[in-house]
């Protein structure tokens, strides 16, 4: 979306152009964050209620080590496949995750969870058309899987097919109403379109679910931060029972916002605006 001035105000979204562009770029990286996952496997969210582990962090590397050993012992076991691939993906080892799942898709041709995981890593590697083909091929029209719908919707969002993505999210929510990972993906769809306030509303709803995990709270904090509401963003990011996870949330939030402007620079600019307006 072109902008003539880096600080031009967007009348539609109420955001400065620089912050809106940031929202779009971040949403492209996060839109797949709540895609299909197995309730039995680690899946997208590292299991129900499990915290987000940054790529390269000790928890992320430990997960790779643990599930890598399990995979070596029993490489044909679907739970080992899904968990090992998910650990690799969360540690940023996308090519390795893709290799594990490519082999698994051949061995487990009718396994929806493996197909969904494979489609996701393909999308994360930028192979969007191939990813969508894999996801759609695994779907059963007479008994559709909402996880596959969510994955297909997220990929369509990445490809710019917003209307199709929203339709798929709405269909999936009819099958799994109130599912927080679905609401998270729908919110990321709005964020990708620059509709930050709508994303915030949906993420607040998702965060209220007892099944919500740290990634949803991180995305809510991000949506607040993109609107310049840094106090609220930090409060949400710190809303964890584990203080270490709360600090990790803050680090995640700052790193996301720092992709275009540092946390301090954006905060300082907002403070100056408030002083001028008072």
C-alpha positions as CSV (number, residue, x, y, z in Angstrom):
1,X,0.0,0.0,0.0
2,X,1.8,3.2,-1.1
3,X,2.2,6.2,1.1
4,X,3.4,9.7,0.0
5,X,4.6,10.6,3.5
6,X,5.9,8.2,6.2
7,X,3.8,9.9,8.8
8,X,0.6,10.6,6.8
9,X,-2.5,9.8,8.8
10,X,-4.8,7.1,7.4
11,X,-8.4,8.3,7.7
12,X,-9.8,4.7,7.5
13,X,-7.7,3.2,10.2
14,X,-6.7,6.1,12.4
15,X,-3.0,5.1,12.3
16,X,0.0,6.9,11.1
17,X,1.2,5.6,7.8
18,X,4.4,4.2,9.3
19,X,2.5,2.3,12.0
20,X,0.0,1.0,9.4
21,X,2.8,-0.2,7.2
22,X,4.3,-1.9,10.3
23,X,0.9,-3.5,11.0
24,X,0.8,-4.9,7.5
25,X,4.3,-6.3,7.6
26,X,3.9,-7.9,11.0
27,X,0.6,-9.4,10.1
28,X,2.2,-11.1,7.1
29,X,4.6,-12.9,9.5
30,X,2.0,-13.6,12.2
31,X,-1.1,-14.5,10.2
32,X,-0.3,-18.2,10.2
33,X,0.3,-18.2,14.0
34,X,-2.9,-20.0,14.8
35,X,-3.2,-22.5,11.9
36,X,-4.2,-26.1,12.1
37,X,-2.9,-28.1,14.9
38,X,-3.6,-31.5,16.5
39,X,-5.0,-31.6,20.0
40,X,-2.7,-34.6,20.6
41,X,0.4,-33.1,19.1
42,X,2.4,-30.0,20.0
43,X,0.9,-28.4,17.0
44,X,0.8,-24.7,16.2
45,X,0.5,-23.5,19.8
46,X,2.9,-25.9,21.4
47,X,0.0,-27.6,23.1
48,X,-2.9,-26.1,25.0
49,X,-1.8,-23.2,27.1
50,X,1.9,-23.7,26.4
51,X,4.0,-20.5,26.2
52,X,5.6,-19.1,23.1
53,X,9.3,-19.8,22.8
54,X,11.4,-17.5,20.7
55,X,13.5,-19.1,17.9
56,X,17.0,-19.8,19.2
57,X,15.9,-19.6,22.9
58,X,16.7,-22.4,25.3
59,X,13.1,-23.7,25.5
60,X,12.9,-23.8,21.7
61,X,16.2,-25.6,21.3
62,X,15.4,-28.0,24.1
63,X,12.1,-28.9,22.3
64,X,14.0,-29.6,19.1
65,X,16.4,-31.8,21.0
66,X,13.7,-33.7,22.9
67,X,11.5,-34.4,19.9
68,X,14.5,-35.0,17.6
69,X,15.5,-37.9,19.8
70,X,11.9,-39.2,19.9
71,X,11.8,-39.0,16.1
72,X,15.1,-40.9,15.7
73,X,13.7,-43.7,17.9
74,X,10.4,-44.0,16.1
75,X,10.4,-41.9,12.8
76,X,7.1,-43.4,11.6
77,X,5.2,-42.4,14.7
78,X,2.8,-39.6,13.8
79,X,3.0,-37.9,17.2
80,X,6.8,-37.8,17.0
81,X,6.5,-36.5,13.4
82,X,4.1,-33.7,14.3
83,X,5.9,-32.7,17.5
84,X,9.4,-32.7,16.0
85,X,8.3,-30.8,12.9
86,X,6.5,-28.2,15.1
87,X,9.6,-27.8,17.3
88,X,11.8,-27.3,14.3
89,X,9.3,-24.7,12.9
90,X,9.1,-22.8,16.1
91,X,12.9,-22.7,16.3
92,X,13.0,-21.2,12.8
93,X,14.3,-24.4,11.1
94,X,11.8,-24.3,8.3
95,X,13.7,-26.3,5.7
96,X,14.2,-29.2,8.2
97,X,10.6,-29.1,9.2
98,X,9.6,-29.2,5.6
99,X,11.8,-32.3,4.9
100,X,10.4,-34.2,7.9
101,X,6.8,-33.5,6.8
102,X,7.4,-34.1,3.1
103,X,8.4,-37.7,4.0
104,X,5.5,-38.0,6.5
105,X,2.9,-36.9,3.9
106,X,3.9,-39.8,1.7
107,X,3.7,-42.2,4.6
108,X,0.5,-40.9,6.0
109,X,-1.4,-39.8,3.0
110,X,-4.8,-39.6,4.7
111,X,-3.6,-37.8,7.9
112,X,-5.1,-34.3,8.0
113,X,-2.9,-33.1,10.8
114,X,0.3,-34.0,9.0
115,X,-1.1,-32.4,5.7
116,X,-2.0,-29.2,7.6
117,X,1.4,-29.1,9.2
118,X,3.1,-29.6,5.9
119,X,1.0,-26.9,4.3
120,X,1.9,-24.5,7.0
121,X,5.7,-25.0,6.7
122,X,5.4,-24.6,2.9
123,X,3.6,-21.3,3.5
124,X,6.2,-20.2,6.0
125,X,8.9,-21.0,3.3
126,X,7.0,-18.7,0.9
127,X,5.6,-21.6,-1.2
128,X,2.0,-20.3,-0.9
129,X,0.4,-21.9,-4.0
130,X,1.9,-25.3,-3.2
131,X,0.9,-24.9,0.5
132,X,-2.7,-24.1,-0.5
133,X,-2.8,-27.1,-2.8
134,X,-1.7,-29.4,0.0
135,X,-4.2,-28.1,2.5
136,X,-7.1,-28.2,0.1
137,X,-6.2,-31.7,-1.1
138,X,-6.4,-32.9,2.5
139,X,-9.9,-31.4,3.1
140,X,-13.0,-33.6,3.0
141,X,-15.9,-31.5,1.6
142,X,-18.6,-33.7,3.3
143,X,-16.9,-33.6,6.7
144,X,-14.7,-30.4,6.6
145,X,-12.0,-30.0,9.2
146,X,-12.0,-26.5,10.8
147,X,-8.2,-26.7,11.3
148,X,-7.7,-27.1,7.6
149,X,-10.1,-24.3,6.9
150,X,-8.2,-22.1,9.2
151,X,-4.9,-23.0,7.5
152,X,-6.3,-22.4,4.0
153,X,-7.8,-19.1,5.1
154,X,-4.5,-17.9,6.5
155,X,-2.7,-18.8,3.3
156,X,-5.3,-17.0,1.2
157,X,-4.8,-14.0,3.4
158,X,-1.1,-14.2,2.6
159,X,-1.9,-14.3,-1.1
160,X,-4.1,-11.3,-0.9
161,X,-7.4,-13.2,-1.2
162,X,-9.0,-11.5,1.8
163,X,-12.7,-12.1,0.9
164,X,-12.0,-15.9,0.5
165,X,-10.0,-16.0,3.7
166,X,-12.8,-14.3,5.7
167,X,-15.4,-16.7,4.2
168,X,-13.3,-19.7,5.3
169,X,-12.8,-18.3,8.8
170,X,-16.6,-17.8,9.2
171,X,-17.3,-21.3,8.0
172,X,-14.7,-22.7,10.4
173,X,-16.2,-20.7,13.3
174,X,-19.6,-22.3,12.6
175,X,-17.9,-25.7,13.2
176,X,-15.8,-24.6,16.1
177,X,-17.5,-21.5,17.6
178,X,-15.4,-19.4,19.9
179,X,-12.2,-21.4,19.1
180,X,-9.4,-19.1,20.2
181,X,-6.9,-20.1,17.5
182,X,-9.5,-19.4,14.9
183,X,-10.3,-16.0,16.4
184,X,-6.6,-15.3,16.5
185,X,-6.2,-16.0,12.8
186,X,-9.3,-14.0,11.9
187,X,-7.8,-11.1,14.0
188,X,-4.5,-11.4,12.1
189,X,-6.6,-11.2,8.9
190,X,-7.9,-7.8,10.0
191,X,-4.4,-6.8,11.0
192,X,-3.1,-7.7,7.6
193,X,-5.8,-5.4,6.1
194,X,-4.8,-2.6,8.4
195,X,-8.0,-3.0,10.5
196,X,-6.2,-2.8,13.8
197,X,-9.2,-1.9,16.0
198,X,-11.2,-4.8,14.7
199,X,-8.2,-7.1,15.3
200,X,-8.1,-5.9,18.9
201,X,-11.8,-6.6,19.5
202,X,-11.5,-10.2,18.2
203,X,-8.2,-10.8,20.1
204,X,-9.8,-9.6,23.3
205,X,-12.6,-12.2,22.8
206,X,-10.0,-14.9,22.0
207,X,-7.9,-14.0,25.1
208,X,-10.9,-14.6,27.4
209,X,-11.1,-18.2,26.5
210,X,-9.6,-20.7,29.0
211,X,-8.0,-22.3,26.0
212,X,-6.1,-19.1,25.0
213,X,-2.4,-19.3,25.0
214,X,0.5,-16.8,25.3
215,X,0.6,-16.2,21.5
216,X,-2.9,-14.8,21.6
217,X,-2.0,-12.4,24.4
218,X,1.1,-11.4,22.5
219,X,-0.9,-10.6,19.4
220,X,-3.4,-8.6,21.5
221,X,-0.5,-6.6,23.0
222,X,0.9,-6.1,19.5
223,X,-2.5,-4.7,18.3
224,X,-2.5,-2.3,21.2
225,X,1.1,-1.3,20.6
226,X,0.4,-0.6,16.9
227,X,-2.2,1.9,18.1
228,X,0.3,3.6,20.4
229,X,-1.4,2.3,23.6
230,X,1.9,1.1,25.1
231,X,0.8,1.0,28.7
232,X,-2.1,-1.3,27.9
233,X,0.1,-3.4,25.6
234,X,2.7,-4.0,28.4
235,X,-0.1,-4.8,30.9
236,X,-1.5,-7.4,28.5
237,X,1.9,-8.8,27.7
238,X,2.7,-9.2,31.4
239,X,-0.6,-11.0,32.2
240,X,1.0,-14.4,32.7
241,X,1.2,-16.5,35.8
242,X,4.9,-17.2,35.0
243,X,7.0,-14.0,35.4
244,X,9.6,-15.3,33.0
245,X,7.0,-15.8,30.3
246,X,5.7,-12.3,31.0
247,X,9.1,-10.9,30.4
248,X,9.4,-13.0,27.2
249,X,6.1,-11.5,26.0
250,X,7.5,-8.0,26.5
251,X,10.7,-8.9,24.6
252,X,8.6,-10.4,21.8
253,X,6.4,-7.3,21.6
254,X,9.4,-4.9,21.5
255,X,11.2,-7.0,18.9
256,X,8.1,-7.0,16.7
257,X,7.6,-3.2,17.0
258,X,11.3,-2.7,16.4
259,X,11.1,-4.0,12.9
260,X,10.5,-0.5,11.7
261,X,10.8,1.8,14.7
262,X,12.3,1.2,18.1
263,X,9.9,1.0,21.0
264,X,11.4,4.2,22.5
265,X,11.1,6.1,19.2
266,X,7.4,5.3,18.8
267,X,6.7,6.0,22.5
268,X,8.5,9.3,22.3
269,X,6.6,10.4,19.2
270,X,3.3,9.6,20.9
271,X,4.3,11.5,24.0
272,X,5.2,14.6,21.9
273,X,1.8,14.4,20.2
274,X,0.0,14.2,23.6
275,X,1.9,17.3,24.8
276,X,1.1,19.2,21.6
277,X,-2.6,18.3,22.0
278,X,-2.8,19.3,25.7
